[in-house]
Amino acid sequence: MTPSGPIPSGSDQSGSDQPELRRTLGVGDAVVIGLGSMVGAGIFAALGPAARAAGSGLLLGLAVAAVVAYCNAMSSARLAARYPASGGTYVYGRERLGAFWGYLAGWSFVVGKTASCAAMAITVGAYVWPGQAHAVAVAAVVALTAVNYGGVQKSAWLTRVIVAVVLAVLASVVVVCLGSGASDAERLDVGFSGGVGGVLQAGGLLFFAFAGYARIATLGEEVRDPAHTIPRAIPLALGIALAVYVCVAVAVLSVLGADDLGRAGAPLTDAVRAAGVPGLVPVVRVGAVVAALGSLLALILGVSRTTLAMARDRHLPGVLAAVHPRFQVPHRAELAVGAVVAVLAATVDVRGAIGFSSFGVLAYYAVANASAWTLNSAPAARVLPALGLLGCVVLAFALPGLSVVVGAGVLVVGVLAYGVRRWAAAR
């Protein structure tokens, strides 16, 4: 029988004496943390691959990603208001669907977003010092882990600065592109040159840039009045991000067109060159670095909180459930996540990391929508969770084949680990 009211932080297995995190974040802080994840490196990098997949259907792909993200966001907001504990869908799946589904969501999130952290770190290195990208990436991970260790309020303050810088850079790109003589509205014609499959694959790739609102839900134990704050913060952050993405996509498409955008390695810098303002290129590069740092900061924050929740339930080593007595943050979980991300950032390929991360995130939100389905039996209340669940499954399997195979394989490994642990506990 599923509970109908809020649960305390941690699970029953954790005990009532489990130390709690400090509730310091308001609506503005939560929105900024969500934007720091969404309006990040994805918009600087994802437009090119998405245009290559969808061709003239790029804007349709963006619309598909936005619809799925909206459904996921509303499901997450409803669940977070009911269960204001750290862990996000790990907690929701456990409470609404059962321990296995909560574990699967947590596994998908931790593994997928750890890969995403590595991708963002390598993006920083590629822009700062291409010849030593991995070394710079490791340094960035170490620095931002230290910031998170000092407390979530410091992280929110730094994210606010990062978001302001990135939005200013993106606004400059939009103004320069739309105001240039190279802009042509005919390049915005929507079609299906990439086919329906291409549009869906573009939606899956662009969804990577929307997924940051999960950071708000995973901070449920550190938000003031979460029953009201989280349902307001998630749709607000998503709406701002969507408006920014539409403006940027239209501006870049109007200058480059779908074909040139699909071939662009750095779409925004190519767009400002084509608009006749090459002097803005260094500014855009700095914006990309700052955006990637913002995403990395919020990602480490969210992954460590889900790690905390899973450790409380002994799905991960219990030592990771400790909360620092002074800073009141999950310091051991943060250090462990930072160490794993640093190793990955030193060794992995950024394209593989992004592809796997997208599959894991979509699996995570599939569990969120299935959990939200159980909150209300009224047909009208189940429309968005059903649409979100279907969208997650379709977009996950529309991703490039290698991403699907590797992602599914890692999920199977997690399922086997869960089964072994349960078998051992029953003996």
N, C-alpha and C positions, 0 to 999 in steps of 0.2 A: 504494500500500500504506500503510495507516494504522499509525502507531507504536503500540507496546504499552506504553510506559513514559512517565514524566514527561518533559516538555520543559523546557528552560531558559527563563528569562524572555526575552521577545522571540522572534522567529522567526528562521529561517535568514537571511532577508534583512537582519536587523538587525545581524548580526555578533556574535561571541562577546565583543567588548569593550564591549558595551552596558552602561552602568551600571545596577545593580540598586537596587531600593527596599529600605528597611530593614524587616526582619521584627521587629515589636514587639508585635503583637496576639495575645493568648491567646483561649481559648474565651469567657470572659466579655466581653471587649472586642468580639469578633465578634458575639456574641448581642446586645449592646447596640446596635451599629451597625445590625443587621438590624431590631431593634425600633424604633429611631429612625425608620426608614423606614416600617415597617408601622403601628405604633400612632401614626399621625400624623393629619394633617388629614382623611384619608379617612373615618375613623369619625365625624368631626364633620359631614361633608357628604354622604357617599354614601348614608346610610340613607334619606334623603328621596326622592331620585330612584329608588332601588332599590324602595322601597315603592310608589312611583307606578307603576312598571313591573309589579311582581309582585303587588301587592295582598296578599291573605292568604297568598300563596306566598313572602313575603319570606324566611322562615327556610329554605325550600327553596332559594331563590336563594343564600343564604349557604352552605348545604351544598354546592351545586354549585361555587361559587367555592373553597371549602375543599378539595374533592376535587381539582380541577384544580391548585390551588396546591400541594397535597401531592405530586402526581405530578411537577410541575415542580421542586419542592424536592429530591426524592430524585434525580431525574435530574441536577440541578445539583450536588448533593453528590458523587455518584459521579464526575462529570466533573472537578470541582474538585480532588478527591483525586488524580486521574490527571494533571491538568495544572495545577499550582499556580503559574500565572503571571497577571499582571494582564491583564484584558480579558474574563473571564467567557466567555459563549457565543461571542463573537467568536473566541476562541482554540479553543474546543471544536469549533465548526463548521468552522473552517479545518483542524484536525488530523484530524477524523473524516470529514467530508463533502467537503472541498475548499475551495479559496480563495474561490470565489464565495459559498458558503453562510456561511462565516465573515464575509465582508464584509457580506452581507445582514443577518446578526444584529447586527453592529456598527453598521451604518447604522440599523437599526430601533431599537436601544437608544439611540444618541446622539441621534437626532432626536426619538424619542418621549419620552425622559426629559428632554431639554432643554425640551420643551413642558411636561412635568410640573413641572420646576423653576419655570417661569414661573407655572404655576397655583398652586403652593404659596406663591410670593412674593406674588402678588396676594391670596391668602387672608389672609396676614399683614396686608397693607395694609387689606383690607376690615374686619378686626376692630379694628385699631389706630386707623385714621383713615379712615372710609369716604369722606369728601370728597376725600382725597388718596391714595387706595389705590395708585395706580401709583407715586407718588413714594416712598411708604413701601416698596413692593415693591422698587424699585431700591436703596434704602438697605440693605434686608435682604440682597440679593444681594451687594452690595459688602462688607458686614461679614462674612458667612459665607465668602465667597471668601478674605478675609484670614485667617480662622481656619484654613481648610484649607491655606493657603499655609504656615502655621507648622509643619505636620507632622501626620501622621495620629493620633499619640498625643494631641495636644491636642484633635483632633476627637472622638476616642473619649471623652475625659473630659467634654467639653461635652455630648455625646450622652447620656452616663450621667445627667447632671443633668436634661436635658430629659425623658428617659424616666421618671424617678422622678416628676417633677411631673405629667406627663400621666396616668400610671397612678393617681396619687392623686386627680386630678380625676375620672377615669372611675369610680373606685371610689366616690367621693362620689355621683355621678349614679346608679349602680346601687343603692346603699343607700337613697338618698332616694326613688327611684321605687318600688322593691319594698316599702319600708316604709311607703308612704303609703296612705291610704284610697282614693286614686284608682286604685290598681293592681287589675286584674281579670284573672284567669287565662283567662277566656273569650275575651279579645282575642288570645290566643296560638293559637287554633284555626288549623291549617294547612289551606289550600285552594288552589284554582287560579283565583281570581277574575281574575287577570291572564292566565290561559292558560299553556300550556307556553312559548310565545314570550316572555311577560312574565317568567317565572321565569328563562329563559336570559339575557334582557337584564339582569335584576337581577344574575345571576351575573357577567356581564361588567363591570357597573359596580362591584360589590363586589370583584371581583378587583383593581381599582385599589388597594384598601386592603391587599392581601396581598403585592403584588409586591416589597416591600422586601428580601426575603431575597437578591435578586440582588446587593445591595451587598456581602454577605459573599463571594460568589464572585469579584466583580470585584477584591477586595482580596487575591486569592490570593498575590501576591508580597510582601505585608506582614504575613502571618500566620505565627506560629511553628508549625512542624510541621504544615503544611497538610493532609497526608494524613490526619491524625487530627483536627485542630481543625475543619476545614470540615464534614466529614460529621456531626460532633456539633453544631456551632453552628447549621446551617441548620434541621434539624428541631426543635431546641429553641426557636429564635426563632419559627418558624411555629406551634408548639404553644401557646406563651404568647400570641401574637397572636390565635389562634383562640379560646382560652378567654376572652380579654378581649372580643372581638367578640360572642361568643354571649351573654355576660352583659349587655353594653350593649344589644344588640338585643332581648333578652327584656325587660329592664327598661323600655326606651322603648316597646316595643309594648304592654306591659301597662298603660301609662298612657294612651297616645295612640290605640292601635289602628292598623290598617294605613291606613285612609282619611285620618285626621288626620295621621299620620306622612308620608304621601305628599304632603300639601299644605304641610308645614312647611318653611320656608326655613332655619331653624336648628334641627334636630330635638332636639338635646340641651338647648338652652335652653328650647324649648317644653315639653319633658318635665318639667323641674324646675319650671317655672311651673304646669303642670297638676298636679304633685304637691303644690302648695301651699307651695313654698319658693322664692319669687322672689329672695330674698337670695342664692341660690347662682348666679344668672344671671351676675353679673360674674366669678365664679370660673371658670365654664364658658367664658366668652369668653376669659379669660386662658389657660385650658388649650388652647383652640383655636389661639391665637396661638403658644403655646410648641410645640404639636404640629406646626404648619405649619413653624416654624423648624427643628425637629428633622428633619422630612422633607426640607426644603430643604438642610440641612447634609449629610445622607447622600447625597442625590441628586447634588449637585455633586461630592461625593467619588467616587461611582461613575462618573459620566459622564466625569470627567477621566481616570480610569484606563483606561476603554475607548478614549478618545481617544488616550491614550498608546500603547496596544497597536496601534491602527490606524495611527498615525503611524510607529511602528517598521517597519511593513510597507509604508509609503508609500501607503496608501489615503487618508491625510490628509497635509498638509504635514509633512515630516520634522522641521522646526524644533520641532514640538509634542512630539517624543519626548525632549526634554531633561529630565534629572533634576537638581534643585538640589544643588550640592555640599555645602551645609551641612545643609539640612532634609531632603534625600533624598526629595523629593516631585516629581511631574511639574509643576513650577511654570508652565511655559508653557501646558501643556494646561489647568491650572486657571484661569489668567488668561483664556485664550481662551473657555473654557466660561462663566466668570463674565460676560464681556463680552456674549456672545450672549444669555445668560439675562436680563441687565439690559435689553437692547434689547427683548426679547420682553415682559418684565414691564412695560415702559413703554407697550406698544402693543396687546397681544393681549387677547382676551376669555377669561375663565377657563373658561367652559363648553366652548368650542371646543378649548382647550388640553387639558382633561381627556379629552374624547372621542378626540382624535387620539392622545394618550399611551397610552390603553388599547389601541387597535388596534396601535400599534407594539410595546408590551410583549408582547402576545399573539403577535405574529409572532416576536419574539425568543425566547420560550420554545418556540414550535413547533420552531425550529431546535435548541434545547437538547435537546428530547425525541428528535428525529430523530438527534441525535448520540449520545445515551445508548443508543439502540436498537442501535448498532453495537458497543457495548462487550462484549456477551455474546450469543452465539447461542442460549443456552438459552431455550426458550419462557417459562418462569416469570420470567426476568430481563427479558423484554421487555414484560410486561403493563403495568407502570406507565408506561414511556415511550410505549407505544401509546395508552394511555388519556389521558395528558397531551397528546400531539399532537392527538388527536381533539378533546379538550376545548378546546384553544387555538383551533383552527379554528372550531369551533361558536360559542364565545363571541365571537370576533372579528367574525363575520358576523351575530351577534345584536345587536350594538351599534346605536345609532341610525344611520339611513341616511347622514347627512352625515358622520359619523365614519368610516364604512366607505369612502365615496367619497374623502374627503380623505386618509385613511390609505393606501389602496391607491395613490392618485396619487403620494404622496410616495415610497412604496416603488419605484414604477416609475421615478421620477426617479433614485433611487439606482442602480437596475439599469442605466439608460442611461448614467449617469456611469461606472459600472464598465466597461461595454462600450467606451465611448469611450477610457478610459484603457488598456485592454488592446489595443485597435486601434492606438492611437498608439505603444505600446511595441513592437508587433510590426513596425512599419514601419522 
